[in-house]
Amino acid sequence: MDSRGGGGAGRPGRRWLPPVSFLLWWLLAAPGVRAAGYETCPTVQPDMLNVHLVAHTHDDVGWLKTVDQYFYGINNDIQHAGVQNILDSVLAALLEDPARRFIYVEMAFFSRWWRQQTNATQDAVRKLVHQGRLEFVNGGWVMNDEAATHYGAIVDQMTLGLRFLEDTFGSDGRPRVAWHIDPFGHSREQASLFAQMAFDGFFLGRIDYQDKQAREKRLDMEQVWRASASLNPPTADLFTGVLPNMYNPPENLCWDVLCADQYVVDDPQSPEYNAKELVSYFLQLASAQGRYYRTNHTMMTMGSDFQYENANMWFENMDKLIRLVNAQQQANGSWVNVLYSTPACYLWELNKAQLTWSVKDDDFFPYADGPHMYWTGYFSSRPALKRYERLSYNFLQVCNQLEALVGPEATKGPYGSGDSAPLNEAMAVLQHHDAVSGTSRQHVANDYARQLSAGWGPCEVLVSNALARLSGSKLDFAFCRELNVSVCPPSRRPAPFQVVIYNPLGRKVDQMVRLPVSKGTFLVKDPNGKTVPSDVLVLPSPPGQEQTSELLFSASAPALGFSIYSVTRIPSRHPKARTQQYDPKESNRQVLAIENEFIQATFDPDTGLLMGIRNKEQNLVLPMSQGFFWYQASTGDTESSQASGAYIFRPERPQPLPVSRWAQVRLVKTALVQEVHQNFSAWCSQVVRLYPGQRHLELEWTVGPIPVQDDWGKEVISRFDTPLKTDGQFFTDSNGREVLTRSRNYRPTWRLNQTEPVAGNYYPVNTRIYISDGDVQLTVLTDRSQGGSSLRDGSLELMVHRRLLADDERGVGEALLESESGQWVRGRYLVLLDSARNAAAGHRLLAEREVLAPQLVLASGRGALYLPGSAPRAQFSGLLRELPPSVHLLTLAHWGPGMLLLRLEHQFAVGEDSGRNLSSSVTLNLQDLFSAFTITRLQETTLAANQPLASTSRLKWTPNTGPVSYTAPSKLDPTSVTLQPMEIRTFVASVQWKELS
């Protein structure tokens, strides 16, 4: 996505190209050159300013057009772009001249193009890669967003892309440089993950305009990013450079069908001759750009969005430019040397300079590209799609784990052919920086949702096959994808049914199950046949609509396993269960309260709003009000024409308006749940809920459709106000992992001129945000990525939904005015009140459960035995012992025949002990950890599993904070694997599956 927009003043005719078959023959017959890597980089001039021309295309995996429309070049009336034509054209142009080089990024496109090529074409591409002339950078399935993405999904999509490159090109195709030229701000965790994937460097396109100005003055455009406060340097250190022109070509030097710049005319006899003028311009440009960088090397990005569809237009002009500029070295004593290069070759020259570099330890959020232009709206745009993506990550992990636990029988079983790949690829696509970010056009957002939905189907077949094998029964399994809106047809039928609860965590979980049912009374039994307490709640409904009943019962599931509960309708007089009707609570000046053994929440009897929380365990009381407000979206004013849009958040005024100053309230209390139902308006309501044994308060909100008939776009927030003295600070997570300190109206690395006091203080919240006075901490966990802030001491707010009437002029060309299902959104917050010392244990473990929640699968009938003569089982655990609280099973997935991918992580940071030694190192025995298979061989790899850890070597940099120690990985002992705080360790395991007992 290029905010400058595209389009030229006409499309030049295409030059004749030699037949590709001839070019393939020429390349394959040519003598081989040096192996891929830094050794294949071009020669530079040590005493000159070397200008590295990087030929590239930036191919969004969906934005204004869908993924398929971009690949095939369809709907060019929306945007002229065809990726398959770009790759065809680049290949032919590279084969014409051995000096030319090109880089490519998005494996979602390249892998599709690759599968369509002949063997001869594939051989030609392999040789180009081997020669270093076609270089892959980044190498993920997509160039992922960094604000709205969860670290687990980032790791998955990078693994998918890098696996394709490793399988296709071996070490020749292994990217050495991370390349995030378009994401709208950059997270610290992203840099940490890239470092752990063994990248040598990272190049950014977009940083805040004030930040860039300050860096240019300080000569600080390149530095070492220390991306973890817990991992010992240089584990998460990553050399990071800011590109001079975002990712576009310098002005007047764009030679694409989408541009209108003048070609290089080097014939002195032509009346259009411009070579001398252009060379003079280029020399001035190179000198000016080089002043902002510390070495005698500078990089120019020669390309932009979907460019190189006629690659020879670019290359022929660059050929001339290189020849003409370099001729000046002898003719006029020029000190500028220009060459075809790549980001890796540029990085290699910086490394050889052996300089000492400054260190950065914060992040690049929020991003603004001008005064009043903060890209903080997309943190919350399209909340329904953001939630669907998070749910799909949850289900993909369940699917991957069951495939790993069962082996080949999961993909070929009684329910047909199961497959995790479609959902894995769809989830990878959703990480693209215009997908989960919510910054695509509406029809593209619909297509992203379609891809997720299509991916669920084959995974549901796989899960059914796996559950049948593990339970020993071929039941009639059913999946209820719309449980969040109480839709599940199998549970509403009168026949008995079973509920399979699969737990993807490495520890036992307790879960309150809620299922829509027809009116009646039900008997619920656990896996051992014992009756468990249950209730039926009759939910209020609008006049004229049928009331909905929900069955509640408390269940548990073992670590990495499942429990099966049976549900039977019984006569209403049966004493084992009862129906609980809603009871309207009239205001009688008595404080309303809900409570369990750990938490009490109180509500103002006059307004119906939450007024306080008490942690009964620690005797902490926090007065607090919570309500919903909305910012009027700006459409531009006298200070700036900037409007709020899909990317930009810009409120008309800093003070939001309340949706309502009071709420209609209904109170529900049963043995299994206590709830306060608050209705704020026709389009905003909330249920505040407590279950027994729960140490957090649950707030389930429903917002939409947001009314815009008054011609006011609205950005809706949930705000928590407390008397905590927070000294202008609050805390947000980075992609769901480490936590960063935020300070209002402040940036750690430059003096901020704040033009937007609201939007300029918004940060991405992936899983949690909290405030603290040093003694007491209030934490709010989210169920999807949102934008959040603390705009005054003791206050905390999160944006739940936005509906806008103007475009923000960043290229989308339509207002964020969602239709159909995206108008109406339901979500929930989990609120924790704790002492600051103990808070990490609560929010870390609760966030883990929220991201990887138990998966419910319903089944009807008894079902045939999976194997004749075997006994069915109603409970199973894939672990022989539970994982300790500080260890998270990040990945357990199929990797190849007889092979699994395993990732274990320490999910606590340094200093988060919570009085339980949770920040201490943990040692595990992997040899006898799993019950379903035996590990016969274990190899440790980098985070993305594309190279063995023992043979990994990264470039070494010298930070100005002092020397760092480089330690070789110790010999792997599967019986003693130690995890340090925030460490992720990745393994490829050869396994033998055990016979069904």
N, C-alpha and C positions, 0 to 999 in steps of 0.2 A: 504494500500500500504506500503510494507516494503522494504526500499531501499537495505536491505541486500540480498534480493532475498530469495528463498525458495528451498526446495528439499533436500532429504536425500539420503543416500547410500543404498537404498533398502527399501522395505516396509515389516515390520514385520507381522507375521501372527496374525489374530484377536483372542482374547481370547473368550472362550465360555461365553455367558451371560445368566442369568436366564431369563425365559420368562417374557416379560413386564407385562403380565396379572397378574403373581404372585407378581411382585414388586408393581404393583398398589394396589393389595389387601393388601399387607403388610403395605404400607404407609397409606391407608385409614383406616385401622383397628388400627393403632398406636394412642396412646393418643395425643391430641393436645398440641402444645407448645405455647410459648408466642406470642402475636400478632406481626405482621410485624412492622418494625421500628428499631430504635436504641436499643430498649429493647431486640431484638432478637439476638444481636451481641454476639460473643463468649467471654468467660472469658479470660482475659489477666493476665500476671504476672507483678505487679506494680514495682518490683525492678529488672526487667530483660529487655533486649533488645527484644522486641516483633517483630517478622518478620511476616508480614501479607502476606500470599500467596493468590494472586488474580487470580483465574482460569478464563480465558476469551478467546474469539475468536474475531478477528477483521475481520468483513465480509463486504468488499466493495460492495456497491450497484452499481455494474458495475465498471470495470477497464480494465482488460485484456480480460474479458468475459462479455457478457451482463448480465443484472439482471436475466433473466430467465435461462441462461446458468449456472450462479453461483448457483441459487436456486436448480435446478434439478441435478447438477453435470454433465452437458453436456460439451463436448469438453475438456476433461481432458488432451488432448495432448497440449493444450495452457497453462493450469494451473490446477493442481489437486485441485478441490474445489467443494464441494457440500453441501450447507447450510442445506437442509432438513435432510441429513445424520448426520450432526453435531448436530442438535437439537435432533434428535432421540437418538443418542448415549449419549449425555449429560444427557438427561432425565433418561435413564436406569442407568447410572453411579451414578447419585445423589440418585436414589432410593435404591441403594445397601448399602449406608452408610450414616447415618444421620449427620455425622460430615462434610461431603463434602459440598462445596458451589460453586456457579458459577454465573457470571454476564453476562447479554446480553444487547445489545445496539440498533440494527437496527430494528425498527418496520416494515419497508417495507418487511423484510424477516420473522420476527416472526409472524406477523399477517397472512401472507399467510400460513405458516406452521400450525398455530393455527386452521385455518378454515378446514384443512384436518384431524384433529384429532377426535377420538371418544369421546363421552361424558365421558367415564371412564378416558381416558388420560387427558382430559381437567380438570377433577376434581383433578387428581393427581398433575397437574401443579399448580392449584390454591392453593393446600395445601403446596407445596414447596414454593410458593411465600409468603403465609401467614406465614410460618416458617422463612422467611428471608434467605432461602438456595438457592433460585433462585432470584437474585436481578436484577432489571432493572436499568441501569444507563443511563443517558442522556435522553433516551426514545423518541427521535424524530423519524420521519420516516426514517431519515438518520443521519449520522454524517456530518453536513454540512461544506462546505468550509467557510472560514472567510474573504477571500480577494475579491472574485468576486461575493459575494452574497449581495443582497439588504435586508435591515432589515425587510421589509414587508414579503418577501418570507421566511426568516428565521423564523419569528413568525408563519407563516402559516404552515410550515413543522413541527415545534415543536408541534404546536397545534394538528395537525393530529395524530402524534404518541402518544402524551400524552392523547388525547381523547380516542384512542383505549385502552390504559392501564387502564384508569379510568373506561371506560365502561365494561372492561373485568374483572378486578381484584379489582376495588374500590381503597380505600386508601392503601391497601396492596401493590399494584403495582406501587405506586407513587414514581418516582425516587427522591432521595435527593441529588444526586451528578451529576454534568455535567462532561462529559468524552470526551475530544477532544484529542485523543492520536495520531492522524495521520495528521490532517490539517497542512498545511505548513506555519505556522505563525499564530498569533492570534490577533484579533482586539479588541480594547477596547469596541466597541459597543456590540460585542458578549457577553462579560462579563456582561455588563449592562443589556442586555436582559435576560440572565440567572438569574441574581439577581432578576429582576422583575418577573421572573417565579417562584420565591421562592426556588431556589436551595440553599443548604447550603454550597456547595463547588464546586470547579472546578479543574480537574486534566488535565495537558497538557503532551503530549509526546515529541513534537518537539519544541525546542527553539534554537536560534543561539548558535553555539559552543563556541564562545567567551563569550556570556552572561552566559552560563551554567558554564563555568570555573570560571567566576567571582563570581557567586552565590555560588558555592561550597566552595570557599575560604571564603566568608562572612557568611556562614551558612544561606543563604537567598533563599533556594530552596522552601520555603513556606512563603506566605505573604498575606496581604489583598490587593486586587486589587480595587482601587477606580475608577470606570469605567465611571463616568460622572462628568463633570465640572459644571453641572447645577442642577442635582438632589441632594437634601440634603442627606448627609450620615445618615444612612447606606443603603438608598434605592438602590443604584447601587454598594454597596460594596460587594465583593465576595471573600471569602477565596480561594486562588489559590495555587496549589502545582505542582511542576515539577517532573515528574517521573524519577527515576534514570537510567532506561535502555530504554528510549523512550517508547516502550510498549512491548518489547520483553522479553523473559526469560533471566536470567543471563547466561553468557557463560558456556557451558557444562551441562546445566540443562534443555534442551529441549527434552521432551519425547513424541514426536508426530510422526505420520507416515511420516511427511514431514522433520523430523530431523534425524540426525545420531549420537546423543549423546548416551553414554553408559547407559543402564538401571541400576537401583540400584539392586545389587546382595548382599543379606544379609545372605546368607548361608555360614558360615565359611568353610564348607567342599567343597564348589565349587572352582575349579581352577579360576573361574571368579570373585570371591569374591572381592568387591570393597567398601563395606559399610564404613569401617573405614576411608579409604582415602577420600571418598566423604564427610563424615561428617566433617572431618577436613577442607576440602576445603570450605564447606558451612559456617562453623563458621568464617573462615577468611573473606569470602565474605560478610557475614552479618555485621561483625564488621567494615569492610572497608566502606560499603555503609552507615551504620548508622552514621558514622562520619560527613556526610554532612547534617544531619538533626538534629533539635534542641530537639526533644523529644526522649524517649526510645522506639519509634515505627518507623518502616520502612516498605515500601511496595515493594513486588516483583511481577511483572506481569508475570504470568505463562501461556503463550499462545502468539499467533501472528496471522498472516493472515490465515484465514480459517482453523484454527487448531481445534482439538477435534473431527475429523471425527471418530476416535476410541478413545473415551474419557477415557476408562479404562486404556489405556496406560499411559495417564497423571496421572490419579487419583491413580493408584496402585503405581506408583513411588513416587508421593507426599505423599501418606499414609506412605510408608516406610521411606521417608525422615523425616517426622514429628515425627514418632515414634523413629527413631534412634537419631535424634538431641536432642529431649527432654529427651531421656534417659541419655544423657550426663550431665544433670543438677544434677542428684544425683551421677552418676558414677564419674564425674571429676570436679564437681563444675562449669559447664558451666553457663554463664549468658544469654544465647540465648534461647528464647522460640519461637517456630515456630507454626503457626496455620493457618487453613483455614479461610479466612476473605473476606471482600468486601471493595470497596472504601468508602462506607458509614460508615462501622464499624471502619475503619482506621481514617476517619475524626472525628468520635465521640470521639476517644481517644485523638486526638490532641486538640479538643475543651475542653475536661475535664482537660487538662494540665494547662489551664488558664494562658497562656503566653501572652506577648505583642508582636505584630507582626508588621514588617515594612510595609509600604504602597507604592504601585506602582500606578502611574496615567498616564503612557503612554501606548504603546502597544508593541507587539512582532513582528513587521515588520521592515525591511525585515529579512527573515530567511536564514541562511547559515549553511550548515553542514560541512564546511571546507573552507580553503583558496581558493578563486576564484570560490566558489560554491554557488552563490546566487540564491535562488529559487524565482526569480522575473520575469521569463519569462511567467509563467502561468497566471500572471495578464492579459496577452493579448492573450494567445493561443486560437485558434479556435474562432475568433471574430464573425463569422456568428452564431455559436451556442450560444454565449453569447448574441447576439442581439435577437435571437429567444426566448431565455429564458425570456428576459426582455419584449418583446412583449406579451409573453404568460402570464406573471404576470399581465400585463395591461388588457388583455382580461378576465383572470380569475376573476379579481375584478369586471369588468363589468357584467360578468355572475353571480357572487355571489350577486351583488347588485340588479339586476333585479329579481332574484329568491326571494330575501328578500322583494322587493317592491310588487311583485305580489302574492306570496304565492304558494299554491299547483298547481294552474293553470299554472304555469311556467313549471312544470315538466310533466304535462299531458295536452296537448292542441292540437290545430288543426294541428300542424306540427309533432306530434308524442311525444315520450317520451324524454324529455330533462333531462340532468343530469350534475351537476357540479363536481361530484366526480372523474371521470376519469382525468380531467384536473388538479384538485387539487392534485391527487396522482402523476400524471406525473410531475407537477411542484415541488412537494416535492422531487421526485427522482432526479430532475435536481440540487437540492441544494447540493447533495453529493459532497464530496471533490475531486472526480475524474470526475465529470460531468461538471458543469458550469465552473469549473477550466480549462477545455480543456486538461486534462492530461490522458485521456483514449486512448485506441487504436481506430483506425479509424472506424472499424465496430461497436464498442461500441458507439462512438459518433453518428454514423448513427442511432443506435437504440434509443438513447436518443431523437433525433429529431423525430423519428417515434412515440415514446410515446407521445410527445407533440402534434403532428399532430392528432393522434388518439383521444386525449383529447379534441381538438377543436371541433370536430364534434358534440358530445352530447351537448356541451355548445352552439353551434350555433342553435341547435333545441330549447334549453331552451330560448335563447335570442329571437328567432322568436316568440315562444309562448307568452313571456312576452310583447314584443312590440305590438303584435296583440291585447292583452287584454288592454294594456294601451292606444293604439291609437284608438281602436275600429274598426280596419280594418284588415282583414286577407289578407294581401298583399303577393305577391310572393317575399319573402326576399332572398337576395343573399349577400354573404360575399366575399370580395376581399382580399385574404391573401397575394397577391403579389403587393400591391399598391406601395411599395418602389421601384419597378422596372417597374412602369407604366403598370402593367398588371391587367386588370379588364374587362373581356368580357361583363358584363351587361351594362357598361357605353358606350361601343363602338357600341352598336346596335342603329339603327335609331329611334326606338320607344321611346316615352317619358318615363322617369323614375323618381323615387323619391329618395332622399338621406336623410336617417335618421341619425342624428348626436346625439349620446348619450354621455353625459358629466358625468364622474364618480366623479367629484369634488364637493365639497360643496359650490361652488360659480359659477356664470355664467362665461362662457368662450367664447371668440371670436376666430374663427378658419378660416384660409384660406384653403378652400377645393380645392384639385387638383385631377382631375380624367382624365384618358386617354379616349379620344373620337375620333370618326372618324372626318375627316375634315368637317367644317361647322360652322354655327353660332347658338348660343343657347340662349334661354330665361330662366332665373332662377327666381323663385318666392319664397318668404319666407313663413312661416306658415300662415301669414295673407293675402297672395295673392298679396303682393307688389313685384314689380320687383326689384331685387338687381343687382348691377353692376357685370359684368362678363367679362372674356377675354378668348380667345383661343390662346395658345402659340404653335407654331410649333417648336419642338425641333430638333436640328441638329442630324444627324445620319451618320454613316460611309458610304462611297460610296457603292452603290448597294443595300442598305437597305432602306426600306420604312420609311419615316419620321413619328414621333409620335407627335400627337397633345394632349395637355392637356387643359382641361377646368378649369378655376380658378374662384371662387366666394367667397366672404366673408360671413361667417355664424356665428351664435351664438347659444348656447344651454344653457338652464337654469340649475341651480344647481341640481345635481343628477337627471337629466332628459334629455329630447330630444326635438329637433326641426326637423320638416320634411320640406324639400325644394323640389320643383318640377323643373325638367329640361326638356325643350322641344326644339327640333331642329326647326329652323325657316329659311325662305328664307334669303340668305346672304345679300339682300338689306335692311333687317329690320334694323332700326336705333338704336335699343336698345342694340345691341352687335356688336363686330367687331373682326376680326382676326389680330393678331400681329405677323408679320414675324421677324425672327432673323436678326440682322443687324451687319455684321462684322465691327469691329472698327479698322481702320488702324492707325498705330502709327504716330501721327503728333506732338510729343513732348508735347502734352497737357495732363495734369494729368487726368486720368479716375476717375470718382467718381460715387457712388450710394448713395442716401440719402433719408430720410423721415423727418418727423418733429422732430425726436429725435436723430437720428444717421446719421453720414456721414462716409463713408469708401472710402479711396483714394487708387489708384493703380499706380505703376510706369509705365509710358508709354513705357519704353524701355524693362523692364523685364516682365511686366504683373503681378507682385507680389503685394500683399497687402502691403501698405507702411504707413498706419496710420488710426486711428479711432478718431472721435470727438464725444463726448457727448454734443449735442447742448443745452440740458436742463441745464446742470451744467457748460457748457463752459470748458470742459476738453478735452485736445488734447493729444494723445499719439502716437508718431511715433512708428511704429511696422512693422516688416516684418514677413511673414508667408510662409513657404514652406515645402516640403516633403524631407526627407533624409532617408538614410538606413545605418544601421550598418552591417558590414560583420560579420556573425556568426562564432565564433571560433569553430574549430574542435579539439582543443588541441594545446599546444605549449610546449616550453622547461620549462616554469614555472609550468605548470599543464596540465595534459591530459584531463582536463574537457572541454567538448564541450557544446555549446548551444543546448537546446532541449526543449521538451514540458514543463518541470519544470524550467530549468536553463536558465538564460539569461547571456551570456558571449560574448561580442563583441570582435572581433579580435584586434581592436584598439579603443581608446576612441573617436576619431573624426569621425562622420558619413559622408557619401558622399551624395551630393545632387542628388535627382532623376533628377532634371534639374535646371539650374540656371535661367531659364526663362520659361514663359508659353505662349502658343498661347491663345489669348483672344477673346471672343465675348461678346458684351454688349447688354443687353436687358432692355428696360425701357417701362413700361406701367403704367396705373393708379393704377394697383393692385399689381405690383411687379417690383423690379429692381434687375437685376442679372448680375454678371460677371462670365462667363464660362471660366475656366482655364484648358488648356490641357497641362500637364507636360510631358507625355510620352504615349506610347501605352497602358500602364497599370496603369496610375495614372492621375486622373483628379479631378476637384473640381468646385462646383458652390457656389459663395458667394452671399448671397441673403438678401434682405430687403423687408418686407411687410409694408404697411402703419400702423402707430400706434404701431409698434414694437420697443421695447427699447433694443433689442439685435441684433447682427449680426449672421446670420446663415451660416455655412460653411458645405455644403454637399459634402463629399469626396467619391470617388470610387477608389478602389485599387485592382489590381489583373488581371489575374493571375501573381504573382510575378515571373519574369524569373529566372531560376536557371541553364540554359544551360551552364553558365560559371563555374559551380561547386562551386558557392558561395551561401551559405544560406544567406538570407536577412531578416532583422528586420526593418520594415518601421515605421518611426515616422512622426508626424506633429509637427513642431516646431514654436514657437512664440518668437521673439526676440524684446526686448524693452530697452530703456535706464533707466528703473526704478532701483534705488539703493535698493536692497532687502536684503543685508547683509547676504547672504547665506541661507535665510529662504524661505520656501514656505508652502502651506497649502493644505491638502487633507481631504476629508470626510472619515468617518468611517462607512462603510456599508450604506451610503446615509443619515446618521443622523448628529451626532456631528462632528466638524472639529478639526483636530489635526495639531499642528505646526511641521514642518519638518525642520531639519537643515542639510546642506550638511556635509558629512563625520563626523557625530556626532551621538552618542546614549546617551540618558539622564542618563542611569543607569550603564554604564560601559565605559571604555576607549577603543575606537574602533581602531583596526589595519586594515585599509582599504586596501584590496587587489584588489578590482574592483571598480574604481572611477565612472564608469557609473552604472553598475548593482547594486552595493552596495548602490546607492542613489535612486533607483527606489522604489516606493510605490504603493499600490493599489489605484486606483481612481474609485470609484463606480458611483458617479454622478457629482463630480466637483473637480477642482484644481484651486488654485489662487495664485497670487503673489501681493505684495503690498509694497510701500515705506512708509506706514503710512498715506499718504494723498490720493493716487490714488490706486485703486485696479483693476487688470485685472483678470477676472474669466472666465474659460472655463468649460462649462457643457458638459457631455458626454451622449450618448444614450445607453451605455452599459459599463460594467466594462473594464477598461484598466489599463496598467501600466503607470506611469507618474513621472516626476521629474523636477527639476530646477537645471541644471548642471553648470550654471553660473548666476551671478546676472542679473536680468531683463529677463531671459529666462525661457521658460516653454515648455515642450515637452510631448507628449502622443504617445504611441505605437499603431498603427492602425492595423497592420497585421504582421505576421511572417511566413516564409516558410524556413524550415531547412532540411539539408541533412544528419545530424548525430543524433544518439540517445544520450541522456545525461546520460545513464546508471543509471537511477533511477527506473528501472523495467519495463517500457513500452515496450522496445525492438523494437521500430520502430521510424523512424524519423517523425517529424511533417511536413509532406509533403501532405497537404490536397488535395483531389481530388474532382471532380464534383463541387457542388455549393459552397463548402467552400473555393475554390480558389479565388473567386471574391466577394468582400465585399463592401457594401455601408453603410455609416453612416453619422452622422452629429454632429457638435459642435455648441453650442450656446455661443457666446462671449459677455461678458458684460464689459463695461468700466464704472466705477462708483467711487464716492468718497468712501474711506474706511469706513467712518461713515455710509453711506447709503447702502452699498453693500449687506448686508445680506437680506434686503427686496427683492432685485432683484433676488439673486441666490436661496433663499429659495423657493419663490413662483414659479419661473421658473422651478426649479428642480421638484417640485410637479406636475406641468403641463406636464413635459417631461415624468415622470414615469407613470402617469395616464392620458394619452392623450385621447381626444375624440375618440369614436369608430364609424366608418362609416359603415352603412348597407344600401345596395341599394334595391330598390323594383320596380317592373314593374307592370303595370295594376292598375286598381282601387281597386280590392279586395272586397270580400263580407264583410258585417258588422259582427263584432264579436258577437254582440247581436242584434237580430231583433228590429228595432225601435229606436236604440240608434244612436247618432250622432258621427261620427269619430272626433278625435281631432289631430291637427298637432303639438301640443306642450304640454309638461308635465314636472312638477317638483316634485320630491319626497320629497322636503323640503317646509315647510310653510314659512321659512325665511332662508336666506343664512347664512352660517357659517362665523364668523369673519376671517380675513386673517391669523391669527396666529393658527387657528384650522384646522386640517386635519382629514377627515373621513378615518381612516386607514382600518377598516373592517366593512362591513355590509353584513351578510351572514346567510343562513339557519343554524339552530342549532338542530332542532328537531321539532316534531309536535307543531305548534303554538309558536315556539321559534326562536329567532334570536340572533346572536352574533354581538355585537357592540363594536367597539374600536374607541375612539377619542383621538387625540394627539395634544399637543402643539408643533408646528414644529419650534419654535425659541428657541435658547439657551439664557442663561443669557448674557447680554451685546450686544444683537443684535437688539436693539430698532429701529435703522434706523430713529430716529426722529419721530416715529409713535407709540410709546409705544407697540411695537410688542413683547417685552420680558416681558411684564406685565402678571400677571395671568388673566385668562378669565373664566367667569362663564356663563354656558348655562342652559337653561330649556329644558330638554329632553322630558318632558311630552307632549308638543305640537309642537315638532320639525318636525315630519314626516307627510306627507299628505296622504300616502297610508295605514297607519295602526295606531292603537292606542296602546300604551304601557300600559299593565294592571299590570305588575309586573316587577321589575328591581332588579337584584342581581349583585353586583360587585364581580369580580373574580381576580385572578392573571392574569398575561399577557397571559399565555397559556390557560386560561379558564378551568383549570383542578381542581381548588379548590376555594371555596369562600374566598374572601379576609379577611373577618371578623374572620375566624377560622385559618388563616395561621400563622404559627410560624416558624421563622428561627433561627438557632443557632446564638448566639451572640459572637462576637470576639472583642478583645481589640487592636485597632491600636495604633502605637506609636506616632500618631499625636494628641492624646488626646481623651477624651471620646466622644461618640456620643449618641444622645438621640433617644430612641426607642419610637415612638408614635403609639398608636393604631389607626386604621382607624376610622374616624368619621362616625356617622350614615348617611346612604345614603338618600339624599333628591333629587328625580328625577327632581324637579323644580329648583335645584340650585347645579349644578355639576361644580366644579372649577378645572381648569387645570393650573398647574404651568409650567414654561419653561421646555421643553423637557419631560414633563410627558405624559405617555400613560395610559389611564384608560379603563378597559375592563369590559363589562357588558353582562350578559345573560338576554334577555328581553322576557317576555311572551307578545304576541301581538294578536290583533284582526284586521284582514284586513277589510278595508272599501269597501262598495259596489261600483261598477263602476258607476260614476256619468254621 
